[in-house]
Amino acid sequence: MRRALAGCLALALGATPVGVFLLLRRMSLMGDAMSHAILPGAALGYLAFGLSLGAMTIGGIVAGIVVVLAAGLVTRASVLKEDASLAAFYLLSLAAGVMIVSLRGRNLDLLHVLFGSVLALDDGSLLLIASIASVTLFCLAVLFRPLVMECFDPAFLRGVSRWSPVAHYGFLMLVVLNLVSGFHALGTLMAVGIMILPSAAARLWARGLPALLLLAVLFAFGSGVAGLLLSFHADVPAGPAIVLVCGLVYFVSLLAAPGGLLVARLPVRHHLES
């Protein structure tokens, strides 16, 4: 439980800010696609070396980068848009990954790869997750201004700065790295949950970007703590419990936040004018 708590903190600090920028760039579903794209690489690492942290990590990173580059190439060389090419590649990646794991593994191994095991984090996994979170925070600090400009006006950034391709592809690399980090704790199917759900909930409360980033991290870590407690006391799987708590925070925010469903329908009382 202590290792799981430390892993949730590292994921909240690293993966959730990346999810905020995915949300602002209207690329939330791309995070889901990329979480499936890393599966065949992780599965090949598992097939060759078993449940090896290094092999599955390197395989997942390589597979994610290959899918990003392949989707970009198809988008530039054909009439297909980026969403269509990503959807095609992530569906093929998911099917290939499940097939690879099933060739030599058992159902338990397949469940471990797809859904993770946050309560089984060891020192090596924690060190990997913390290292990726540290690299992510450093890169976000360096690329903060170009990333913000690309979120709101990418054409302007391309016109005034040479940092546009660096910000774009560097950010995609951060997405892949943090999905691989989340894969070890939550599995490929739910790693994107701790990136997107707290970010979407925070977007309903916060107006400015610094407040949005801070609130998203707090929501993610709080959901991790609550999910672990729920897992311990109700004897349910920890990974799904964490993501479901993230979903609960999102739905509560959707109803109660200033930008949510209920508050937006309340009548506005104007002050009397003299």
N, C-alpha and C positions, 0 to 999 in steps of 0.2 A: 504493500500500500504506500509506503514512503517513496519507493522508487517511482511508482505510478504517479504520485502527486508531483514529484520533481519533473517527470516527463510531461505532465499536463502544463506545468508552469513554463517549461521550455517551448512547448508547442504554442502556447498562448502568446509568448513574446516573439516568436519567429514566424509562425504560419499565419496567425490572425492578421497582422499588419499587411501581409501579402494579399490576404483575402479582401481587405479594405480597398486596395488598389485594383484588384480584379473587379470588385463591385463598381467602383467609380468608372472603370473603363468599359463597363457593360460586357464583361467577359466571365461572368460567374459560371456559366455553363461550360466554359472552356476548362475551368478547374476540374469539373466533374469528368470531362473527357480525358484530361491529362492523368487523372487518378487511375483511370482504366488503362491508359497507354503504358504506364510503367510495369504493368502486370507481367507481360511476356519476358521482359528482361529479368525481373525478380524470379520468375518461374524457371528460367534457364539457369540462373545462379543456384537455385534450389536443386534443380535436376543434376547439376554437375558436382555441387559441393554440399548438398543437404542444407539444413537450416543454418547456413553460414552468414553472419552479419555482413562481412565485407563483400562476399560474392553477390548476395542479393541486393546490396546497396549499389554497387557498381553496375550490375545488370539493370536495375531500375533507372538509374541516371542515364545510362546509354540508351535504353529504350525510349525514355521520355524525350531526349534530345533528337533521336532519329524521327520520332513521330512529329515533333514540332517542325523540323526541317522539311520532312516529306510533305506535310500539310501546306507549309509555305510555298514549296516548289509547285505543288499541284495548283494552288491558288493563283500563282503568277503565270503558269503555263497553260491554264485551261479556263473555261468559262465558269467553273465552280467557284463559289464563294468560300471564305475561310471556314464558316460554320459547317458547310456541307462536307468539305474535305476532312475536317477534324472529326466529324461524326463517323465518316466511313472508316478512318484509321482507328478510332478508339473502339468501334465495334469489332473490327478485325483483331485488334490487340487483346480485347477482353476474351474473345473466343479462343485465340491462340494460347493465351496464358492459362486459361482453365484446362485446355487440352494438354498442355505441357505438364502441368502439375498432376493431372490425372494419369499420365502415362506410368509414373513410378510411385506416386504418393498414395496416401490413404485419404479418406474423407476428412479426418482430423487435420491432416496437413493442408488440404485445400481450404478448410475453414480458417486455419491460422493465417494463410496468405491473404484470403479475401477479407477477413474481419479483424485480424490482428489479435493481440493479447497484451493489453496495457499492464496487466498485473504480472506478466512474465518478463518485464523489462529487466535486463541485467546491467552491470556497470558499463559494458561496452556499448550497449544500445543507448543508455543515458548519455554517455560521452558523445556519441554520434549526434543525437538530437540536440544537445546543448551546443555542440560545435556548429551545426547548421544554423541554429538560432542566432549565434554570435555573428557568423558570417552574414546572415540576412540583415541583422540590425546595422552592421557596418556598411553594407552595400546600399541599404535604404537611406542611410544618412548621407552617403556620397552622392547618390542619384536622386535625392529627394526633390530638388527643384525641377530637373528634367521630367521626372515621373509625374509630378503634379501638372506641369504644363502639357504633357502628352495626354493626361486624363481629360483635360478640359478643352485643349485646342492643339491637336497633334500637327495640323498644317502650319500653325504659327511656329511651333518648335522646329519643324523641318526647315522652315524658311530662315530662322535666325541662329540656329545652332547646329553644330556637327554631332551633338550628343544624342540626337534622335535615334539612330540605329543602336547605339550603345545602350540607351535607356530601354528600348523595346526588347532587344534580344537578351540583355542582362536581366530584365524583369522576368522574361520567360524562363531563364535559367533558375532564377530564385523560385519560381512556381514549381519547377521540376524538383529542385532540391528539397523544398518543404513538403511536397507530396511524398517523396521518398522518406523523409523524416517521420511524417505522420503515418506512413505505411507500416513502420515497425511497431507503432503503438496501437493504431486503430484499424489497420488493414487497408487494402487498396480501395474498397468500396465505401469506406466512411472517413478516410483521411481528409477529404474535402469538406466534411461537415463542420469541423472546428475552424476552418478557414472562412466559410461563407455565412453560416447561420449567425454567429456573434456579430459579424460585420453588418449584416442586414438589419439585425435588431438595433445596433448602435446607430445606424443611419436614420432610424425613425426618431431618435432622441436628439442627436447632435447636429448642429449646423456647420460648425467649423471643422477643418480637417484634423487639427491637433486633438480636439475633444473627441472626434470620431475615432481616432486611433486609440486613445486612452480608454474610452468606454468599451470598444470592441475587445481589447485585451482583458479588461476587467470581467466582461461578460464571459469570455472564453475560459479564464481561469476559475471563475466562480462556478461555471457549469461543470468544469472538470472536478472540482471539489465535491459538488453536489452529486454528480454522477458516480463518483467513487463511493460516497457514503451510501447512496441508494444501492449500489452493487453489493456492498458489504452487508447491509441490514436486510435487504430483500432477496439476497442470493441470486442475483441476475448477472448476466455478462456485463463487464465494466464498459467496454467500448460502445455498444449500443446505448447503454444507460447515459453515458456522457453526451452522445449526439442527441438523444431524446431530450435531455435537459436543455441543451442548446436550442432545440426546437421549441420547447416550452417558453424559454426566454423570448424567442422570436414572436411567438403567438401572443404572449402577454404584451410585448412592445407594440405589436400590430394593433392591439385593441386600445391600450392605455396611453401610448406615446402621443405627443403633440401632432405628429404627422400620421397618426394611426386612424383606424376606422371610426371609433366612437367619438374621439375628440373633434374630428373633422365635421361630424354631423351635429355637434352641439350648436345651439343658436348663439350668435355673437351679439353681446349687449354693447351698444355704442354709448359713450358718455354723452350726457346732455350738453348741448352747445348754447352759449349765451347769444 
